[in-house]
Amino acid sequence: MSPPITGNPPPDRPSLSPTYRPSGHMAAGDVFVHLFEWKWADIAAECENVLGPAGFKAVQVSPPQEHSIVPSHDWSERYQPVSYSVARSRSGAGAEFADMVNRCKTRGVDIIVDAVINHMTNYPSPGTGSNGTAYTKYDYPGLYAPSDFHPACALNNYQSAANVQDCELLSLPDLNTGLASVRRKIADYLIALARMGVAGFRIDAAKHIQQVELDQILTIVDSTMTSEARPIPYYYLEVIGGAGEALSPRDYFGEAYASGGAADITEFTFVGVGDKFRGVGGQHISQLNPNGTAGNQFSEAAWGIMPSNKAVVFLQNHDTQHQCGLSYRDGNVFRLANVWMLAQPYGYPSILSSYGFDCPAGNSMGPPSDANGWTTNVTCASSLETVTVGQWVCEHRDPYILKMVAFRKGVAGADVNHWWDDGANAIAFSRGDKGFVAINDGSAALAVTVATGMAPGSYTDILTGNPVVVDSTGAVQVNLASKSALAIDAAMRLP
């Protein structure tokens, strides 16, 4: 177990206040996007043309290291490392990767790399990687030999921490991070990326690495960056919780100890919000009241979720979308769920931007590619409703989602209050006197007068461009069609 979180943030970080997360890398109100399987050149252009202007804090990119070439070219081949070279992956060449990092940074958008460091590849074996490296399951010339892996054993017992952390996830060869030489090679990979300007890392399968060993890897990275007077990276860890399991997200709270225990952690329970909007099992969005009664409340205590300042949240990620939960296929319901996620203050939200596939029949399908499996240029669908299989969706460009990024930043630091709901699928709430949102997820039109907490005056609905009037009492007449929303903030008050 890693040491508890103690001490002060490193000197390269801003002094922490209620508006900053423990990492010091982002403030309340920040949002990042995961451009899943996008090419480096397309990401660079997106930073310049969309992400920077919209106010996104960062973009998470697919694993950049050399990967296996699976005959079906499914999405998981990116999660099967062959070497730590970034010279060639199906997202592009190393020079394009470096260019992307620099161009995004120029537009104020950080790059977060999805770092696959728990394992190497199991299929095909023997094989040749995306940059031409020949390998077998336990032998990667110039990098790892069979002695660098844990003894082969199947991961089949989530009630055993040793089985989870030292055996083979999905038969992938498990690196023995108990060896200093293995930790050093992993750390060197992260250091090389940080030197290129990468600002942070998602640590894939962190739950399958012993805590103290993972912390030692991150400590090597942090101490190297500090000695070179470079920024310490941001980390967030993929740790999936499960009832009765030996390991939980909270067991990883101390990670990045050298950074003050500042690593964030994925909060997969948050995905359950999608079931409220979809009405699964009779659920409804009025149950998201932060101060509601038992069974009708969204809060850390009621949901058993992590503290807001440790949680990375999402309505879907690249794993859950392939389990056929809430997605672009839900159209307006998907839009409304994203409006709510970005309007409320919990967690550091991530928006997945991906491509269309059949679910569940095609849930292993890779990105739009040519006949040889190399990813094709991004051309976005015109709307969520027009997406076809094998087409880029670009969820983050949807106007409802894109415009809420600035809203979240504008209302940062303000609590949820003036909550109203109809006991079913219509809700409204304010963020102090900085912003107000109303959502109608019901099947009928909504007409109701509710308090907003906003200064009286005329505003523009950021979602539609329509005028909204807050009267002298601070109330507004909400008129919403089924499956629609409105959002106003102080910046959109007319003179």
C-alpha positions, 0 to 999 in steps of 0.5 A, a space after each residue: 500500500 502506498 503512503 497516505 497523502 501528506 505534505 504540500 504540492 510541488 513548487 511547480 504547481 499553483 497553490 491549492 485552493 477550493 477551485 483547484 484539484 489536489 493535482 494542481 493541474 486543473 481548476 474547477 470547471 475544466 473539461 477534457 475530451 478523449 479523441 478515441 483512435 484519432 490520428 495525430 494530425 487530426 487531433 492537432 487540427 482539432 485543438 486549433 479549430 475546435 478544442 482551444 476555442 471551446 475552452 477544453 483543458 486537455 485531450 486524451 489520446 490513444 496509446 502512442 507506443 508501437 502496438 501489435 497488428 491484429 488481423 481484425 484490426 480491432 480497437 484493443 490492438 492499441 492496448 497491446 504494446 510491442 515497444 515503447 517507441 512512438 515512431 509509428 502507430 496507426 494514429 501516425 508517425 512520431 514526427 506527427 505526434 510531436 507536432 500534435 503536442 506542440 500545436 495543441 499546447 500553443 492553443 492551450 490544450 494539454 495532451 494526456 497520453 493513455 499509458 499502457 504499462 501493466 502488460 505487453 501483447 499476447 496476440 498474435 504471437 509471434 508477431 510484428 508490431 506497427 513499427 516493424 518490431 518482431 516479438 513473441 509473447 514474453 520476448 521483446 528484443 532490446 526491451 523485455 525478456 521472459 524473466 521480466 514478467 510475472 510467472 504465467 497465471 490466469 486472472 480469475 479471482 477478484 477477491 485476491 489482490 495478488 491474483 488481480 495484480 500479478 496474474 495475466 489480465 485477458 492472458 496479456 503477459 504481466 510485467 513484473 513491476 517488482 523488478 527495479 529494471 522493469 520500473 525504470 524502463 516504464 518510467 523512462 517511457 513516461 519521461 520521454 513523453 513528458 520531455 516531448 511536452 505531454 502534460 499527463 497520463 491515464 494509467 491503463 489497468 492501474 488496478 493490476 499493478 501493485 500500489 507501491 510499485 506503481 508509486 515508485 514508477 511515478 516517483 521516478 518520473 516526478 523526480 526526473 521532471 523536477 531535477 530538469 525543472 520541467 512540470 510534473 505530469 498529471 496522472 489519473 488511474 483506471 481503477 474499476 471498483 466491484 462489490 466484494 473485490 479485494 481492491 477498490 479505487 480508494 486503495 489507490 488514493 495515495 498514488 503519485 505520493 511524490 506529488 502529494 498523492 495527487 493522482 485522480 482516479 476513474 469513477 465508473 459508478 458515475 456511468 449509472 447516471 445514463 440509466 437515469 436519463 434512459 429510464 432503465 428500470 423505472 429510474 428518472 432524472 429527478 433522482 439526481 437531486 443533490 439534496 434529495 431523499 433516500 433513493 432520490 439523491 445524487 451525492 458522494 454519500 448516497 452513491 458511495 462515490 469518491 470525493 469530487 476532487 479525486 474523481 474523473 467522471 464520464 457518461 461513457 469511455 472507450 470500454 463502457 461504450 462497447 458494452 452498449 450503454 448510453 451513447 450517441 445512439 440515444 440522440 437527444 437523451 445523450 445530449 441531455 445527459 451531457 448537459 447535466 454532467 457539465 452543468 453540475 460540479 462533481 468530478 473532472 469530466 471527460 467526453 468521449 469522441 469516437 466512431 459508429 459501430 454495431 452494438 453488440 455485434 460489432 463492439 470490438 470493431 476498430 476505427 475507420 481504416 483502410 484495407 491494411 488497418 491504418 486509420 483514415 482521416 477524421 470526417 465527422 458525421 453531420 449529427 448524432 442522428 446521421 451516424 453510420 457504422 464505420 463513420 466518425 461521430 465527433 460527439 464533442 462537436 455536438 452544439 449542446 455538448 460543445 457549448 456547455 464546456 464554457 458554461 462549466 468554466 463560467 459557473 465554477 466554484 458555485 454550488 447547486 441550489 434552487 433545485 426544482 423537479 417534477 418528481 419524474 423527468 424534468 429538473 432545473 437548478 442554478 449554480 449560485 448566481 452564475 448560471 441556470 439549467 433546465 432539462 426536460 427528459 420527459 415525453 411531454 412539453 414542459 411549462 413551469 415558472 421556477 426560481 433561478 438565483 440569477 440577476 433579473 434581465 434578458 439572457 441568451 440560451 447558450 444551447 439554442 440562441 433563444 432569448 430567456 427573461 429572468 424577472 424581477 424576482 429572479 424567476 424564469 418561465 421555462 418552456 421546453 419541448 420534450 427531450 430539450 434543455 436550456 442553459 443561461 449564465 452570467 456571461 450571456 446576460 444582455 446589456 
